[in-house]
Amino acid sequence: MINVSERIEEIKLLNQFNLDSRANGIKVHSHEAAPEVVAAAERLFNKGLTDHVDGGYLTELGVEAATHAQSLMRLLAD
């Protein structure tokens, strides 16, 4: 069964990546971030979307996912 709240946390993280520059990653600090954010970062890594368990940089698949997530946010904002 799909856990919608987990997917939302993953989408929120994907929306934090700057797609204009592949040189910018994100870092999820386990001692500062909420447990659901830490878990979302780990799931993105396990799915092959990021290169580190605590965020890091997007993989090619991650760029595709983040592009879709960010496009959806722009569509919903209008």
N, C-alpha and C positions, 0 to 999 in steps of 0.2 A: 504494500500500500504506500502511496506517495504521501510524504509528510510535507504539506504545503508550507509550513513555517520554516522548515529547513531549506526548501527551494528558495523562499523569499530571502533568507539570509545569504544564500549563495549569489542570488541576483544582485542584492545590495552590494556585496563585495565586488562583483564583476563591474558594477557601475562606478567603482572608485578608481579603476585603472584609467590612465590617460592614454587613449588610443592614438594621439598625435605623436607620441614618442615611445618607442619600444624600450628606451633607456630608463624609463620610470616604472618602478615596481611599487609594491606596497609591503608593509611589514605589520603583521598582527602580533602584538605583544601579549603573550598569554597571561602575564601578571597584571595587565591593564585593561584588556578587552573583555567584553562579556563572554561567558562560556559558549553561548550560541554562535558568536562571531568566530571564536577560536575553532569550534567544531566545523563551521562552514568553510574556513580556510583549509582545514585538513581534508574535507570532502572534495574541494576543488582540486587539491593536489592529487588525491587518490583517483580522481576522474581524468587526470592528465591535463588539466586546464592551467595549472601553474607549476612552476619548477621547484617550489619549496613548500613544505608543510605549513609554514607560517606566512604564506603569501608569495613573496618573490616576484618573478616576472611571468607574464602570460606565455604559454606555449602557442604554437600555431592554432591548435584547437581552441585554446583559451581566447585568442584574439577573435576568432570567429564567434565564440559564445558571447564575449563582451560586446562585440559589435551589435549582435542581435539584441542583447539586453539594453544597451544604451539607445538603440534605435526605438525599441518599444517604449522606453521612458519618454523620448522626444515625441512620439506619436500620441501618447496618453496625455502629455502636457498641453497639447493644442486643443 
